[in-house]
Amino acid sequence: MKKILVLGAAGQIARQFSQRLLAGTDMELVLYGRNISTRLAALKGDQVSLVDGTFQDQKALMQALQGVDLVYLNAMSDA
């Protein structure tokens, strides 16, 4: 089973992406973002793990990357 890390997972597009993967595949998802454990608590299950963190939190990002086959980044910024 492939494992995908979704960065910025609480965003609208990332949520749609995650829901489609869960509905149509057996891939394991790691959903990463600010307050993800409360914002996306309903998605947590056998296929989904939740990791709270920000893009600036290098330690949390490195931990979330462990065992991941693919990374999806959903970020919009004017910086």
PyMOL Python script that loads the backbone (N, CA, C, O; Angstrom):
from pymol import cmd

cmd.read_pdbstr("""\
ATOM      1  N   MET A   1       0.841  -1.173   0.000  1.00  0.00           N
ATOM      2  CA  MET A   1       0.000   0.000   0.000  1.00  0.00           C
ATOM      3  C   MET A   1       0.893   1.245   0.000  1.00  0.00           C
ATOM      4  O   MET A   1       1.841   1.342   0.780  1.00  0.00           O
ATOM      5  N   LYS A   2       0.579   2.182  -0.875  1.00  0.00           N
ATOM      6  CA  LYS A   2       1.324   3.441  -0.945  1.00  0.00           C
ATOM      7  C   LYS A   2       0.878   4.376   0.164  1.00  0.00           C
ATOM      8  O   LYS A   2      -0.261   4.328   0.627  1.00  0.00           O
ATOM      9  N   LYS A   3       1.815   5.235   0.581  1.00  0.00           N
ATOM     10  CA  LYS A   3       1.536   6.193   1.646  1.00  0.00           C
ATOM     11  C   LYS A   3       1.789   7.599   1.112  1.00  0.00           C
ATOM     12  O   LYS A   3       2.865   7.892   0.591  1.00  0.00           O
ATOM     13  N   ILE A   4       0.783   8.467   1.246  1.00  0.00           N
ATOM     14  CA  ILE A   4       0.862   9.835   0.743  1.00  0.00           C
ATOM     15  C   ILE A   4       0.770  10.814   1.902  1.00  0.00           C
ATOM     16  O   ILE A   4      -0.111  10.703   2.755  1.00  0.00           O
ATOM     17  N   LEU A   5       1.688  11.773   1.926  1.00  0.00           N
ATOM     18  CA  LEU A   5       1.658  12.871   2.889  1.00  0.00           C
ATOM     19  C   LEU A   5       0.988  14.056   2.214  1.00  0.00           C
ATOM     20  O   LEU A   5       1.449  14.518   1.170  1.00  0.00           O
ATOM     21  N   VAL A   6      -0.092  14.548   2.799  1.00  0.00           N
ATOM     22  CA  VAL A   6      -0.812  15.701   2.266  1.00  0.00           C
ATOM     23  C   VAL A   6      -0.508  16.893   3.166  1.00  0.00           C
ATOM     24  O   VAL A   6      -0.984  16.967   4.298  1.00  0.00           O
ATOM     25  N   LEU A   7       0.290  17.824   2.651  1.00  0.00           N
ATOM     26  CA  LEU A   7       0.637  19.028   3.392  1.00  0.00           C
ATOM     27  C   LEU A   7      -0.423  20.091   3.134  1.00  0.00           C
ATOM     28  O   LEU A   7      -0.880  20.255   2.002  1.00  0.00           O
ATOM     29  N   GLY A   8      -0.813  20.808   4.172  1.00  0.00           N
ATOM     30  CA  GLY A   8      -1.893  21.777   4.029  1.00  0.00           C
ATOM     31  C   GLY A   8      -3.228  21.077   3.867  1.00  0.00           C
ATOM     32  O   GLY A   8      -4.082  21.517   3.098  1.00  0.00           O
ATOM     33  N   ALA A   9      -3.403  19.987   4.593  1.00  0.00           N
ATOM     34  CA  ALA A   9      -4.530  19.077   4.394  1.00  0.00           C
ATOM     35  C   ALA A   9      -5.893  19.657   4.731  1.00  0.00           C
ATOM     36  O   ALA A   9      -6.903  19.099   4.301  1.00  0.00           O
ATOM     37  N   ALA A  10      -5.967  20.741   5.472  1.00  0.00           N
ATOM     38  CA  ALA A  10      -7.261  21.306   5.843  1.00  0.00           C
ATOM     39  C   ALA A  10      -7.833  22.219   4.765  1.00  0.00           C
ATOM     40  O   ALA A  10      -8.984  22.645   4.859  1.00  0.00           O
ATOM     41  N   GLY A  11      -7.046  22.519   3.756  1.00  0.00           N
ATOM     42  CA  GLY A  11      -7.526  23.369   2.673  1.00  0.00           C
ATOM     43  C   GLY A  11      -8.596  22.675   1.854  1.00  0.00           C
ATOM     44  O   GLY A  11      -8.684  21.447   1.842  1.00  0.00           O
ATOM     45  N   GLN A  12      -9.410  23.466   1.168  1.00  0.00           N
ATOM     46  CA  GLN A  12     -10.542  22.935   0.418  1.00  0.00           C
ATOM     47  C   GLN A  12     -10.111  21.938  -0.662  1.00  0.00           C
ATOM     48  O   GLN A  12     -10.708  20.868  -0.780  1.00  0.00           O
ATOM     49  N   ILE A  13      -9.099  22.266  -1.440  1.00  0.00           N
ATOM     50  CA  ILE A  13      -8.647  21.371  -2.505  1.00  0.00           C
ATOM     51  C   ILE A  13      -8.018  20.115  -1.922  1.00  0.00           C
ATOM     52  O   ILE A  13      -8.258  19.014  -2.417  1.00  0.00           O
ATOM     53  N   ALA A  14      -7.220  20.269  -0.883  1.00  0.00           N
ATOM     54  CA  ALA A  14      -6.588  19.106  -0.251  1.00  0.00           C
ATOM     55  C   ALA A  14      -7.625  18.174   0.361  1.00  0.00           C
ATOM     56  O   ALA A  14      -7.454  16.956   0.332  1.00  0.00           O
ATOM     57  N   ARG A  15      -8.689  18.727   0.910  1.00  0.00           N
ATOM     58  CA  ARG A  15      -9.756  17.884   1.467  1.00  0.00           C
ATOM     59  C   ARG A  15     -10.426  17.073   0.360  1.00  0.00           C
ATOM     60  O   ARG A  15     -10.676  15.879   0.523  1.00  0.00           O
ATOM     61  N   GLN A  16     -10.713  17.723  -0.760  1.00  0.00           N
ATOM     62  CA  GLN A  16     -11.319  17.012  -1.887  1.00  0.00           C
ATOM     63  C   GLN A  16     -10.385  15.925  -2.403  1.00  0.00           C
ATOM     64  O   GLN A  16     -10.821  14.810  -2.688  1.00  0.00           O
ATOM     65  N   PHE A  17      -9.102  16.249  -2.521  1.00  0.00           N
ATOM     66  CA  PHE A  17      -8.086  15.295  -2.958  1.00  0.00           C
ATOM     67  C   PHE A  17      -8.064  14.088  -2.021  1.00  0.00           C
ATOM     68  O   PHE A  17      -8.081  12.943  -2.473  1.00  0.00           O
ATOM     69  N   SER A  18      -8.026  14.348  -0.736  1.00  0.00           N
ATOM     70  CA  SER A  18      -7.972  13.274   0.262  1.00  0.00           C
ATOM     71  C   SER A  18      -9.223  12.413   0.219  1.00  0.00           C
ATOM     72  O   SER A  18      -9.131  11.186   0.268  1.00  0.00           O
ATOM     73  N   GLN A  19     -10.380  13.030   0.129  1.00  0.00           N
ATOM     74  CA  GLN A  19     -11.629  12.280   0.097  1.00  0.00           C
ATOM     75  C   GLN A  19     -11.718  11.386  -1.138  1.00  0.00           C
ATOM     76  O   GLN A  19     -12.213  10.262  -1.055  1.00  0.00           O
ATOM     77  N   ARG A  20     -11.244  11.878  -2.277  1.00  0.00           N
ATOM     78  CA  ARG A  20     -11.253  11.053  -3.493  1.00  0.00           C
ATOM     79  C   ARG A  20     -10.306   9.867  -3.366  1.00  0.00           C
ATOM     80  O   ARG A  20     -10.633   8.759  -3.789  1.00  0.00           O
ATOM     81  N   LEU A  21      -9.134  10.099  -2.783  1.00  0.00           N
ATOM     82  CA  LEU A  21      -8.200   8.991  -2.582  1.00  0.00           C
ATOM     83  C   LEU A  21      -8.787   7.946  -1.638  1.00  0.00           C
ATOM     84  O   LEU A  21      -8.665   6.746  -1.884  1.00  0.00           O
ATOM     85  N   LEU A  22      -9.415   8.392  -0.575  1.00  0.00           N
ATOM     86  CA  LEU A  22     -10.010   7.456   0.380  1.00  0.00           C
ATOM     87  C   LEU A  22     -11.157   6.671  -0.237  1.00  0.00           C
ATOM     88  O   LEU A  22     -11.333   5.489   0.061  1.00  0.00           O
ATOM     89  N   ALA A  23     -11.930   7.311  -1.084  1.00  0.00           N
ATOM     90  CA  ALA A  23     -13.080   6.649  -1.702  1.00  0.00           C
ATOM     91  C   ALA A  23     -12.675   5.687  -2.814  1.00  0.00           C
ATOM     92  O   ALA A  23     -13.344   4.680  -3.046  1.00  0.00           O
ATOM     93  N   GLY A  24     -11.561   6.003  -3.510  1.00  0.00           N
ATOM     94  CA  GLY A  24     -11.235   5.215  -4.687  1.00  0.00           C
ATOM     95  C   GLY A  24      -9.966   4.396  -4.636  1.00  0.00           C
ATOM     96  O   GLY A  24      -9.631   3.729  -5.615  1.00  0.00           O
ATOM     97  N   THR A  25      -9.245   4.425  -3.519  1.00  0.00           N
ATOM     98  CA  THR A  25      -7.987   3.685  -3.425  1.00  0.00           C
ATOM     99  C   THR A  25      -7.839   3.077  -2.035  1.00  0.00           C
ATOM    100  O   THR A  25      -8.637   3.333  -1.133  1.00  0.00           O
ATOM    101  N   ASP A  26      -6.793   2.262  -1.887  1.00  0.00           N
ATOM    102  CA  ASP A  26      -6.467   1.735  -0.565  1.00  0.00           C
ATOM    103  C   ASP A  26      -5.217   2.424  -0.002  1.00  0.00           C
ATOM    104  O   ASP A  26      -4.578   1.904   0.913  1.00  0.00           O
ATOM    105  N   MET A  27      -4.874   3.592  -0.551  1.00  0.00           N
ATOM    106  CA  MET A  27      -3.682   4.320  -0.112  1.00  0.00           C
ATOM    107  C   MET A  27      -3.836   4.817   1.318  1.00  0.00           C
ATOM    108  O   MET A  27      -4.931   5.148   1.774  1.00  0.00           O
ATOM    109  N   GLU A  28      -2.714   4.857   2.002  1.00  0.00           N
ATOM    110  CA  GLU A  28      -2.670   5.382   3.353  1.00  0.00           C
ATOM    111  C   GLU A  28      -2.337   6.864   3.267  1.00  0.00           C
ATOM    112  O   GLU A  28      -1.430   7.250   2.529  1.00  0.00           O
ATOM    113  N   LEU A  29      -3.061   7.706   4.015  1.00  0.00           N
ATOM    114  CA  LEU A  29      -2.839   9.146   3.986  1.00  0.00           C
ATOM    115  C   LEU A  29      -2.323   9.644   5.323  1.00  0.00           C
ATOM    116  O   LEU A  29      -2.783   9.224   6.384  1.00  0.00           O
ATOM    117  N   VAL A  30      -1.360  10.545   5.248  1.00  0.00           N
ATOM    118  CA  VAL A  30      -0.898  11.286   6.414  1.00  0.00           C
ATOM    119  C   VAL A  30      -1.311  12.723   6.145  1.00  0.00           C
ATOM    120  O   VAL A  30      -0.773  13.372   5.248  1.00  0.00           O
ATOM    121  N   LEU A  31      -2.273  13.225   6.929  1.00  0.00           N
ATOM    122  CA  LEU A  31      -2.781  14.578   6.743  1.00  0.00           C
ATOM    123  C   LEU A  31      -2.057  15.503   7.715  1.00  0.00           C
ATOM    124  O   LEU A  31      -2.068  15.281   8.926  1.00  0.00           O
ATOM    125  N   TYR A  32      -1.428  16.541   7.168  1.00  0.00           N
ATOM    126  CA  TYR A  32      -0.557  17.416   7.940  1.00  0.00           C
ATOM    127  C   TYR A  32      -1.045  18.851   7.820  1.00  0.00           C
ATOM    128  O   TYR A  32      -1.361  19.312   6.723  1.00  0.00           O
ATOM    129  N   GLY A  33      -1.108  19.559   8.939  1.00  0.00           N
ATOM    130  CA  GLY A  33      -1.471  20.967   8.922  1.00  0.00           C
ATOM    131  C   GLY A  33      -1.726  21.489  10.322  1.00  0.00           C
ATOM    132  O   GLY A  33      -1.651  20.754  11.307  1.00  0.00           O
ATOM    133  N   ARG A  34      -2.027  22.768  10.386  1.00  0.00           N
ATOM    134  CA  ARG A  34      -2.328  23.403  11.674  1.00  0.00           C
ATOM    135  C   ARG A  34      -3.625  22.846  12.256  1.00  0.00           C
ATOM    136  O   ARG A  34      -4.662  22.828  11.593  1.00  0.00           O
ATOM    137  N   ASN A  35      -3.549  22.399  13.491  1.00  0.00           N
ATOM    138  CA  ASN A  35      -4.722  21.895  14.222  1.00  0.00           C
ATOM    139  C   ASN A  35      -5.491  20.809  13.461  1.00  0.00           C
ATOM    140  O   ASN A  35      -6.713  20.711  13.574  1.00  0.00           O
ATOM    141  N   ILE A  36      -4.776  20.010  12.700  1.00  0.00           N
ATOM    142  CA  ILE A  36      -5.407  18.955  11.905  1.00  0.00           C
ATOM    143  C   ILE A  36      -6.142  17.955  12.783  1.00  0.00           C
ATOM    144  O   ILE A  36      -7.204  17.464  12.400  1.00  0.00           O
ATOM    145  N   SER A  37      -5.605  17.648  13.939  1.00  0.00           N
ATOM    146  CA  SER A  37      -6.233  16.634  14.791  1.00  0.00           C
ATOM    147  C   SER A  37      -7.630  17.044  15.252  1.00  0.00           C
ATOM    148  O   SER A  37      -8.435  16.182  15.606  1.00  0.00           O
ATOM    149  N   THR A  38      -7.927  18.322  15.253  1.00  0.00           N
ATOM    150  CA  THR A  38      -9.284  18.758  15.579  1.00  0.00           C
ATOM    151  C   THR A  38     -10.069  19.105  14.313  1.00  0.00           C
ATOM    152  O   THR A  38     -11.265  18.823  14.237  1.00  0.00           O
ATOM    153  N   ARG A  39      -9.428  19.699  13.337  1.00  0.00           N
ATOM    154  CA  ARG A  39     -10.125  20.134  12.122  1.00  0.00           C
ATOM    155  C   ARG A  39     -10.579  18.967  11.239  1.00  0.00           C
ATOM    156  O   ARG A  39     -11.622  19.051  10.590  1.00  0.00           O
ATOM    157  N   LEU A  40      -9.805  17.887  11.213  1.00  0.00           N
ATOM    158  CA  LEU A  40     -10.139  16.736  10.367  1.00  0.00           C
ATOM    159  C   LEU A  40     -10.281  15.451  11.173  1.00  0.00           C
ATOM    160  O   LEU A  40     -10.030  14.361  10.659  1.00  0.00           O
ATOM    161  N   ALA A  41     -10.678  15.575  12.417  1.00  0.00           N
ATOM    162  CA  ALA A  41     -10.784  14.423  13.314  1.00  0.00           C
ATOM    163  C   ALA A  41     -11.681  13.323  12.741  1.00  0.00           C
ATOM    164  O   ALA A  41     -11.437  12.142  12.985  1.00  0.00           O
ATOM    165  N   ALA A  42     -12.700  13.692  11.994  1.00  0.00           N
ATOM    166  CA  ALA A  42     -13.645  12.713  11.451  1.00  0.00           C
ATOM    167  C   ALA A  42     -13.001  11.782  10.422  1.00  0.00           C
ATOM    168  O   ALA A  42     -13.519  10.695  10.165  1.00  0.00           O
ATOM    169  N   LEU A  43     -11.885  12.192   9.835  1.00  0.00           N
ATOM    170  CA  LEU A  43     -11.225  11.371   8.812  1.00  0.00           C
ATOM    171  C   LEU A  43     -10.259  10.346   9.388  1.00  0.00           C
ATOM    172  O   LEU A  43      -9.853   9.418   8.688  1.00  0.00           O
ATOM    173  N   LYS A  44      -9.887  10.504  10.653  1.00  0.00           N
ATOM    174  CA  LYS A  44      -8.899   9.604  11.243  1.00  0.00           C
ATOM    175  C   LYS A  44      -9.421   8.170  11.250  1.00  0.00           C
ATOM    176  O   LYS A  44     -10.563   7.912  11.630  1.00  0.00           O
ATOM    177  N   GLY A  45      -8.565   7.244  10.822  1.00  0.00           N
ATOM    178  CA  GLY A  45      -8.967   5.844  10.794  1.00  0.00           C
ATOM    179  C   GLY A  45      -7.826   4.972  10.328  1.00  0.00           C
ATOM    180  O   GLY A  45      -6.662   5.367  10.399  1.00  0.00           O
ATOM    181  N   ASP A  46      -8.159   3.781   9.849  1.00  0.00           N
ATOM    182  CA  ASP A  46      -7.150   2.826   9.408  1.00  0.00           C
ATOM    183  C   ASP A  46      -6.287   3.359   8.272  1.00  0.00           C
ATOM    184  O   ASP A  46      -5.093   3.064   8.209  1.00  0.00           O
ATOM    185  N   GLN A  47      -6.876   4.136   7.378  1.00  0.00           N
ATOM    186  CA  GLN A  47      -6.144   4.672   6.225  1.00  0.00           C
ATOM    187  C   GLN A  47      -5.573   6.054   6.473  1.00  0.00           C
ATOM    188  O   GLN A  47      -4.760   6.532   5.681  1.00  0.00           O
ATOM    189  N   VAL A  48      -5.978   6.708   7.554  1.00  0.00           N
ATOM    190  CA  VAL A  48      -5.628   8.118   7.753  1.00  0.00           C
ATOM    191  C   VAL A  48      -4.988   8.342   9.120  1.00  0.00           C
ATOM    192  O   VAL A  48      -5.512   7.925  10.152  1.00  0.00           O
ATOM    193  N   SER A  49      -3.841   9.014   9.093  1.00  0.00           N
ATOM    194  CA  SER A  49      -3.249   9.507  10.334  1.00  0.00           C
ATOM    195  C   SER A  49      -3.162  11.022  10.227  1.00  0.00           C
ATOM    196  O   SER A  49      -3.027  11.573   9.134  1.00  0.00           O
ATOM    197  N   LEU A  50      -3.240  11.690  11.373  1.00  0.00           N
ATOM    198  CA  LEU A  50      -3.258  13.143  11.437  1.00  0.00           C
ATOM    199  C   LEU A  50      -2.024  13.644  12.167  1.00  0.00           C
ATOM    200  O   LEU A  50      -1.659  13.128  13.223  1.00  0.00           O
ATOM    201  N   VAL A  51      -1.380  14.663  11.588  1.00  0.00           N
ATOM    202  CA  VAL A  51      -0.186  15.246  12.201  1.00  0.00           C
ATOM    203  C   VAL A  51      -0.369  16.753  12.276  1.00  0.00           C
ATOM    204  O   VAL A  51      -0.532  17.420  11.254  1.00  0.00           O
ATOM    205  N   ASP A  52      -0.342  17.287  13.498  1.00  0.00           N
ATOM    206  CA  ASP A  52      -0.425  18.730  13.700  1.00  0.00           C
ATOM    207  C   ASP A  52       0.942  19.354  13.474  1.00  0.00           C
ATOM    208  O   ASP A  52       1.945  18.867  13.996  1.00  0.00           O
ATOM    209  N   GLY A  53       0.985  20.432  12.698  1.00  0.00           N
ATOM    210  CA  GLY A  53       2.238  21.135  12.472  1.00  0.00           C
ATOM    211  C   GLY A  53       2.073  22.239  11.450  1.00  0.00           C
ATOM    212  O   GLY A  53       1.036  22.367  10.798  1.00  0.00           O
ATOM    213  N   THR A  54       3.112  23.026  11.329  1.00  0.00           N
ATOM    214  CA  THR A  54       3.148  24.097  10.343  1.00  0.00           C
ATOM    215  C   THR A  54       4.278  23.821   9.368  1.00  0.00           C
ATOM    216  O   THR A  54       5.097  22.932   9.597  1.00  0.00           O
ATOM    217  N   PHE A  55       4.324  24.571   8.291  1.00  0.00           N
ATOM    218  CA  PHE A  55       5.403  24.399   7.321  1.00  0.00           C
ATOM    219  C   PHE A  55       6.754  24.802   7.917  1.00  0.00           C
ATOM    220  O   PHE A  55       7.795  24.347   7.442  1.00  0.00           O
ATOM    221  N   GLN A  56       6.750  25.634   8.933  1.00  0.00           N
ATOM    222  CA  GLN A  56       7.997  26.063   9.565  1.00  0.00           C
ATOM    223  C   GLN A  56       8.506  25.067  10.606  1.00  0.00           C
ATOM    224  O   GLN A  56       9.646  25.182  11.056  1.00  0.00           O
ATOM    225  N   ASP A  57       7.700  24.114  10.988  1.00  0.00           N
ATOM    226  CA  ASP A  57       8.061  23.135  12.021  1.00  0.00           C
ATOM    227  C   ASP A  57       8.827  21.972  11.380  1.00  0.00           C
ATOM    228  O   ASP A  57       8.244  20.947  11.028  1.00  0.00           O
ATOM    229  N   GLN A  58      10.125  22.151  11.238  1.00  0.00           N
ATOM    230  CA  GLN A  58      10.962  21.176  10.530  1.00  0.00           C
ATOM    231  C   GLN A  58      10.935  19.798  11.190  1.00  0.00           C
ATOM    232  O   GLN A  58      10.918  18.782  10.494  1.00  0.00           O
ATOM    233  N   LYS A  59      10.931  19.752  12.499  1.00  0.00           N
ATOM    234  CA  LYS A  59      10.932  18.469  13.199  1.00  0.00           C
ATOM    235  C   LYS A  59       9.647  17.687  12.915  1.00  0.00           C
ATOM    236  O   LYS A  59       9.702  16.491  12.631  1.00  0.00           O
ATOM    237  N   ALA A  60       8.503  18.350  12.988  1.00  0.00           N
ATOM    238  CA  ALA A  60       7.230  17.678  12.711  1.00  0.00           C
ATOM    239  C   ALA A  60       7.154  17.238  11.252  1.00  0.00           C
ATOM    240  O   ALA A  60       6.646  16.156  10.956  1.00  0.00           O
ATOM    241  N   LEU A  61       7.655  18.068  10.344  1.00  0.00           N
ATOM    242  CA  LEU A  61       7.662  17.699   8.925  1.00  0.00           C
ATOM    243  C   LEU A  61       8.519  16.466   8.669  1.00  0.00           C
ATOM    244  O   LEU A  61       8.112  15.567   7.933  1.00  0.00           O
ATOM    245  N   MET A  62       9.687  16.421   9.266  1.00  0.00           N
ATOM    246  CA  MET A  62      10.575  15.281   9.070  1.00  0.00           C
ATOM    247  C   MET A  62       9.949  13.999   9.623  1.00  0.00           C
ATOM    248  O   MET A  62      10.086  12.934   9.021  1.00  0.00           O
ATOM    249  N   GLN A  63       9.276  14.094  10.743  1.00  0.00           N
ATOM    250  CA  GLN A  63       8.605  12.926  11.313  1.00  0.00           C
ATOM    251  C   GLN A  63       7.458  12.472  10.417  1.00  0.00           C
ATOM    252  O   GLN A  63       7.256  11.275  10.218  1.00  0.00           O
ATOM    253  N   ALA A  64       6.707  13.435   9.875  1.00  0.00           N
ATOM    254  CA  ALA A  64       5.568  13.104   9.006  1.00  0.00           C
ATOM    255  C   ALA A  64       6.025  12.436   7.716  1.00  0.00           C
ATOM    256  O   ALA A  64       5.275  11.659   7.126  1.00  0.00           O
ATOM    257  N   LEU A  65       7.240  12.726   7.270  1.00  0.00           N
ATOM    258  CA  LEU A  65       7.776  12.167   6.024  1.00  0.00           C
ATOM    259  C   LEU A  65       8.217  10.713   6.136  1.00  0.00           C
ATOM    260  O   LEU A  65       8.443  10.068   5.112  1.00  0.00           O
ATOM    261  N   GLN A  66       8.344  10.184   7.330  1.00  0.00           N
ATOM    262  CA  GLN A  66       8.832   8.829   7.532  1.00  0.00           C
ATOM    263  C   GLN A  66       7.925   7.808   6.838  1.00  0.00           C
ATOM    264  O   GLN A  66       6.732   7.726   7.131  1.00  0.00           O
ATOM    265  N   GLY A  67       8.497   7.040   5.926  1.00  0.00           N
ATOM    266  CA  GLY A  67       7.773   5.977   5.251  1.00  0.00           C
ATOM    267  C   GLY A  67       6.830   6.429   4.147  1.00  0.00           C
ATOM    268  O   GLY A  67       6.048   5.629   3.634  1.00  0.00           O
ATOM    269  N   VAL A  68       6.896   7.704   3.777  1.00  0.00           N
ATOM    270  CA  VAL A  68       5.998   8.265   2.770  1.00  0.00           C
ATOM    271  C   VAL A  68       6.555   8.014   1.361  1.00  0.00           C
ATOM    272  O   VAL A  68       7.755   8.154   1.124  1.00  0.00           O
ATOM    273  N   ASP A  69       5.664   7.641   0.434  1.00  0.00           N
ATOM    274  CA  ASP A  69       6.040   7.402  -0.957  1.00  0.00           C
ATOM    275  C   ASP A  69       5.849   8.631  -1.832  1.00  0.00           C
ATOM    276  O   ASP A  69       6.543   8.794  -2.835  1.00  0.00           O
ATOM    277  N   LEU A  70       4.914   9.495  -1.461  1.00  0.00           N
ATOM    278  CA  LEU A  70       4.564  10.652  -2.284  1.00  0.00           C
ATOM    279  C   LEU A  70       4.125  11.793  -1.385  1.00  0.00           C
ATOM    280  O   LEU A  70       3.501  11.569  -0.348  1.00  0.00           O
ATOM    281  N   VAL A  71       4.454  13.027  -1.783  1.00  0.00           N
ATOM    282  CA  VAL A  71       4.029  14.212  -1.033  1.00  0.00           C
ATOM    283  C   VAL A  71       3.174  15.083  -1.933  1.00  0.00           C
ATOM    284  O   VAL A  71       3.543  15.376  -3.071  1.00  0.00           O
ATOM    285  N   TYR A  72       2.020  15.495  -1.408  1.00  0.00           N
ATOM    286  CA  TYR A  72       1.141  16.450  -2.096  1.00  0.00           C
ATOM    287  C   TYR A  72       1.146  17.724  -1.272  1.00  0.00           C
ATOM    288  O   TYR A  72       0.854  17.696  -0.076  1.00  0.00           O
ATOM    289  N   LEU A  73       1.478  18.844  -1.905  1.00  0.00           N
ATOM    290  CA  LEU A  73       1.526  20.127  -1.220  1.00  0.00           C
ATOM    291  C   LEU A  73       0.392  20.989  -1.715  1.00  0.00           C
ATOM    292  O   LEU A  73       0.296  21.288  -2.906  1.00  0.00           O
ATOM    293  N   ASN A  74      -0.461  21.385  -0.803  1.00  0.00           N
ATOM    294  CA  ASN A  74      -1.559  22.285  -1.113  1.00  0.00           C
ATOM    295  C   ASN A  74      -1.311  23.565  -0.334  1.00  0.00           C
ATOM    296  O   ASN A  74      -1.627  23.648   0.853  1.00  0.00           O
ATOM    297  N   ALA A  75      -0.748  24.556  -1.001  1.00  0.00           N
ATOM    298  CA  ALA A  75      -0.466  25.813  -0.305  1.00  0.00           C
ATOM    299  C   ALA A  75      -0.663  26.971  -1.268  1.00  0.00           C
ATOM    300  O   ALA A  75      -0.200  26.949  -2.409  1.00  0.00           O
ATOM    301  N   MET A  76      -1.348  27.960  -0.786  1.00  0.00           N
ATOM    302  CA  MET A  76      -1.528  29.192  -1.542  1.00  0.00           C
ATOM    303  C   MET A  76      -0.919  30.302  -0.700  1.00  0.00           C
ATOM    304  O   MET A  76      -1.201  30.425   0.491  1.00  0.00           O
ATOM    305  N   SER A  77      -0.087  31.098  -1.333  1.00  0.00           N
ATOM    306  CA  SER A  77       0.604  32.142  -0.599  1.00  0.00           C
ATOM    307  C   SER A  77       0.912  33.295  -1.547  1.00  0.00           C
ATOM    308  O   SER A  77       1.148  33.089  -2.737  1.00  0.00           O
ATOM    309  N   ASP A  78       0.907  34.483  -1.016  1.00  0.00           N
ATOM    310  CA  ASP A  78       1.299  35.627  -1.826  1.00  0.00           C
ATOM    311  C   ASP A  78       2.716  36.065  -1.493  1.00  0.00           C
ATOM    312  O   ASP A  78       3.164  37.136  -1.902  1.00  0.00           O
ATOM    313  N   ALA A  79       3.418  35.215  -0.739  1.00  0.00           N
ATOM    314  CA  ALA A  79       4.797  35.522  -0.344  1.00  0.00           C
ATOM    315  C   ALA A  79       5.774  35.083  -1.411  1.00  0.00           C
ATOM    316  O   ALA A  79       6.982  35.261  -1.253  1.00  0.00           O
TER     317      ALA A  79
END
""", "prot")
cmd.dss("prot")
cmd.show_as("cartoon", "prot")
cmd.util.cbc("prot")
cmd.orient("prot")
